[in-house]
Amino acid sequence: MRTRRQFVAGLGSALALPVAAQFRVEISGVGATQLPIAVAAFKGEAGMTAQVSAIVRADLERSGLFRSVDAPAGLDERSALPPEVRGRGADALLAGSVMRLADGTFDVRYKLWDVVRGSEHFTRATTVAAPDLRLAAHRIADEIHEKLTGERGVFATRIAYVTKAGRNYTLRITDADGEGGQVALASAEPIISPAWSPSGKDLAYVSFESQKAVVWVQNVSTGARAAVANYPGSNSAPAWSPDGRDLAVTLSRGGPAQLHLVSREGGTPRRLTSSASIDTEPVFAPDGRTVYFVSDRGGGPQVYRVPTAGGNPERVTFTGAYNISPSISPDGKSLAYIARQGGAFRVTALDLASGTIQTLSDTNDDESPSFAPNGRLLVYASREQGRDVLMTSTLDGKIRTRLLSSGLDMREPAWGPFGR
């Protein structure tokens, strides 16, 4: 994980974890308000591996904002709104159909009803290739999420994370629900610190395959990759600039770890910080003018920020003696990080304008917070019952989901951008 383990190690080496076949969801949190929705089984999907209705239903539940209500059987997008749905307590109803066409593609049709008003929200039809059926289901869930909450959904986005099985490490890319994944890199040496490019086309990460820490950039579609930071000493903790042209990295180069900017094409790095302390874990502000990072220059690890054009670092976190792993919300208003509270390490959020601090988790060993592209959720790694798991939380901490992976450990989650 790109967390306190890296900082204590001095530069950012960390452990990784094993791959999940399927995630389950457990929703917790006091005061969560959930919209009741009925999702009927789509006609024609029986026996299919990727059942659209099941994927949509699971996506909505995973957000923590929706509660499933049983739907009547035998519905599709041509049906009239069944009167009994309102009696079951549903505010909305989704029904549809899936039909395989002669060329192997699928015709997907669906309708969303406003049960309370007895009217139709929308009816849609789309044709998708067989490999894109899961993605089509995620996009339907996103459309429902935005229609009913006013917030853009993130179900069609992706996450990257690292798994470890024995001595083997794997960098995985999956749908936001943890399924439909691909292996980006498998190695007998550690892989750490995955970071998505703003376009979602590339991943930066650190690999130890050459027996030292090297920063790579890899195209997600083709697998083509190139080393962008392979200087003497350690190269770690990549973070993309908002325009995707540069990366902030941590380089030792024969001295203490310091922040540098390097072009995604490689080349001579430009130094951002100069201190006798460890400066690491950079992350760009959304406007690209500032880089947040962690430094122990004050005696213990705290979050600082420095202008990308050069200047003096400014301390950002003051509460507590140990604050690491910063992540900035897409609107630049919130800073998430890991704070030590007694003997626990917990996800914490700081409102940068007001200075208000809120603890979002109630677990004791949290790491690697990463914002969803809509800024409404965070994914992070934690440890429960002897296993490393992925968790999500809303920014008020009231709705948390635990994503389980068939008993496998997972760390270092990075939530990808919109635009898939």
N, C-alpha and C positions, 0 to 999 in steps of 0.2 A: 504494500500500500504506500501511496505517496503521503506519508504522515509523519508522526513523531518518530517512528522507527528509522526513517531516513534521516531526520534531523539529528537524532542522537548519534547515528552512525557518522554524521558529519557531512555527507553529501547526498544521501538519498538512495541508498540501496534498500530494497525491500523484498518481501516475499510475495509470491503469487498464489494462484489456486486452481481447482478443477471445474470442469464444465458441466452445466446443468442441462438435462434433457427437457425438463419442464419445470415451471415455477408454479407454486401455489401462493395464495394471497391470504394473509390474516390482517384484518383491519382493526386497529385499536385507536383509542383517543376519546376523551370526554368532550361532549358538546358538539359532536359532528352532526351536521344537518345533511341528510341524504335525500335525493329526489327519487321517488319510487317510479320505476320504469319496467314495463313488461316487454321482453324480447322473445317473440315467437320463433320456433324452429322454422327456418326457411324451407319452402317446398323444393324438393329435388336434391337436398344436401345430405340426406340419410345415407350412411355408409361412406361418406367422403372423409378423407384424412383431415382436411382443413374445413371445418364447418363454420360458415360465416357467422351464423347467429351465436354460436358458442364463443367465438373470438370476440365479437362485439360485446357480449354480455360480460365476459371476463375483463375486458378493457375498462368498461364503465365501472365495474365493481372495484377494480384496482385503483381507480382515481380517488376512491373514498367519498366521492360526491354523489354516487348513485346506489340505490338499493333495488335488487331484483325482485320483481313480483311475478308470480306464475301467469303465463299467457295461455289463452285458449288454443287448442290444437286446430290444425287445418286452415290457418290463415295464410294469405299472401298479399302482395301489393294491390291486388284487385278487390280484395274483400272490403265489405262495409265495416265500420267500427262496431265491434261487438258490445252491446250494452253491459254485459257482465264484467267487462274489464274495469269499469269505474267502481263497481262493487267490490272488486278485489284490492282497491286502494291504489291503483296505478295512476300517475299523472300523465304518462306518455306511453305509447305503444309502438313498437317497431315490428313490421312483418315484411316478408319478401320471398323471393324465389331465386334459385340458381339452376341454370340449364347449360349442359355441355353442348357446344355447337359442333358441326361437322369438321371444322378445321382444328378442333382441340381446344379452342378458347372457351370461356364461360360467359354467358349472359347473366348479369346480376341485376336484379330489380328490387327496389325496396321503398317502403312508405313509412313515414313517422307521423303519428297522430298526436294531437293535443287532446287527451282524454277528458280533461276538465271542461274544455270549451266545446268538445264534440266536433272539432275541425281538424284539418290536415295541416301539418307543418310543411312537408314537402314530399314529393315523389321523384325518384331518381332511377336511371338505368345506365349501366356501363358494361363494356365488354373488356375482359381481362385475360391475359395469358395464364395458363395453369400455374406457373411458378409465382405469379403475382396475386394469387387468390387471398393469401393471408394479408398482404399489404392492402388489398382492396377492403378487407374487413376492418383493418385498423383505420383506414380513411373514413369508412362509414361511422365508426365510433368517434373519430375526430369531429365529423360534421355534426353528429348529435350533441357532443360535448359543447361545441361552440354555439349551437342553436339554443340549447337549454340553459347554459350558464353565462354566455357572453364571452367566455374565455376560449382561446384557441387550444385545441387538444394536442397532446404529444404522443398519441398511440402509434402513429406512423413513423416516429423518429426511431433512432437506434441508440444502443449503449455499447460501449466497449469495456471489457474488464479482463482481468488476468486470472487464470486458474493454475493450480499446481496439483499434479498427481504423481506421488513419489518424488522422483528427481526431475520430472518433466514439467515444463512451463508452457502455457498456451495463452496467446492473446486472442480473445474471442470478440466477434461483433455479432450482436443479436438485435432482434426487434426489441422495442421497449418493454415487452412482456417476457423477454428472455428466451424466446423461441425463434425459429427461422434463422439460425445462426450460421456463421462461417468462421473458419479458422484463418486469422490473418498471419499468425506466426506460431510455430511450435519450436521449442528449443530445450536442450538439456541444461541451459544456463538461465538465470533469472531474466525476466522481462518486467519492466516497471514503467509507471508514469505515462499511460496512454493519454493523448490529447488530440481532440478533433480539430481539423482545420475549419475555418468559418464556412466554407462551402460544403463541408461534409464529404469531400472527395478523398481526403488524405487523413492519415493518422500519423502523429509523431509519437515516439516512444523511446525508451532506453532499453538496450539489449546488452547483455554481458557475454554474448557468444564468442567474442574475441578475447575473453578473459579480462576485460575492462569495460567500464561504462561508456557506451557510445550512443549518441542520439541519432535516430533514423527517422526518415519520412517515407511513408509507404502509401501508394495509391490503393484505395480500398477495392476498386473494381478489378484492376489488372494485377495487383500484387507487386508491381514494380516498386523498387525502393532505392534510396540512396542515403549514405551517411552525411549528415549536415553538421555534426560536431564530433570530431574525432581527434581532439588535441591532446597533447601530453597531459597526464593527470586524469581526472574524472570529468565526464561530461554528463549532465543530468538535468532533470526537471524541466522539460520543454513546455513552453506556453506560446500559443499563436497570437500574433497581432491581429486586430480586427479586420485588417485588409488582406490577411493571409500571406503577406509578402515576407514577413520576418518571424523569427522565434526568439523569445527570451529563454536563455538557458543558464544553468549554473556550471561554471568551469573553475577548476582549481589551478591548472596550469603552473604547478610548482609552488603554489601558495595556498592561502585559505580560499574556500569556495566563495566566488563572487558572481554577480549577475552580469551577463553580456547579451548583446543583441547580435544575431547572425541572420543572414539572408537564408531563405528556404532553399536557395540554390547553393548554399555553402559560402566560402570566402572568409575574409578576415573579420573576426568578431569585434564589436565595439563595446567597450566596458561601460556598464551602467553604475556600478557601485565600487567603492574602494574603501575597505576597512580591514582591520586585523581580525574581524569576527567572521562567522559563517553567515553568508547571505544566500538564501535558497528559496525554493518553491514560488517562483514568480507567477503572476497572473495579470493580464492586461485589463485595465478598465475598458468599458465598451467604446469610449471615444478614442482609445489608443494613445492618449496623452500621458497616462500614468501607469506604472507597474506596481502592483502590491506584491509584497514578498515577506519572508520570515527571516529575522536576524536575531542573534543573541548579543548584539552590540551593547545592550543595556544590562547585561548580566544574565538574562534568561530569554528564551524565545518569545518574541512578540511580532505582531504584524506591523509593517511599515509600508510606506509608498514613496516612490521617487518619480520625477518627471522623466519621460522617455527622451526628452531633449537634453537632459542633464540637469543636475541640481542637487540640493541636499535632501537626503531622506527625511521623512516626517513620520513619527510614530502614530499608529492608528488605534491599537488596542492598549488599554491601561488597566482594565479589571482583570485580576488574576495574574499569576506569575508565569503562566505557560500557555501560550496561544499560538497555534500553528495551522498549516494547510488552508490558506485563504481561498475563497471562491467568490466571485463577484456576480451578482444577479444581472440578467440581460439589460435591465434599465439602469444599472449602475447605482441603485439606491441602497442595496443591502449587501453586507459582507457576511458570508458564512465561514466558519472556521471551527477548529477543534480546540476546546478549552479544557484544561485540567481543573476539576473541581474536587478537591480532596484527593481521593485515590481513583476517581473516575475521569474518563476522557469522553466528552460529550459534544454533540453538534450544537453550535451556538450561532445566533444571528444578531448582527449589529446593524441598526438603522443608522446609516452614515450621516444623515442630516440631524437627527435628534439625539443620537448617542444612546438610544434605547437598546438594551441587550436582552435577549430572550433565549433560554435553553430550549432546544427543540426535541431532544431525545431524553429517554429515561434509562438508557443502557449505559454500560460502564467502559466500553472499549471501542469507541467509534473512531472512524478514520475516513479520509478522502471524500469530503462533501463535494457534490457537483450539481449545479443548477440545471433544471430542465429548461429548454429554450423558451417556454412561455413564462418562466420565472415564478411559476406557482408551486413547484415541487423541487425537492432536493433528493438526490440519491446519494447514499453513503454506505460504507462498509461498517459492520459491527460484528461482535462475537457473542453468541448466545448458545448456552448448553454445549460448550466445547466446539462449536462450529462457527466458521466465518460466513456471514450471511450479508445479503444486500437489503437495505431498508430504503423506503422513501418516506418523506414527511412533507406536509404542507408547511408554509412559512410561519404559521402560528403554532405549529406543533400539535394541533388538535387531532389531525388525521394522519396516522402512520400505517404503512403497510410493510409487511415482512415478506420478502420474495425468497421462497425456499427452493433449493435446487437438488432435490433427491439426495440429500445428505452430503453434497459436495461443498467444498469451501470456495468462496469467491472474494476477491479483493479488488481495489483500485478501479472503481467504476468511474466512467466518464460519459456524460450524457451528450449525445450528438445534437447537431443543429436541426432546424427546419430545412425543408427544401428537398427532401428525398423524393 
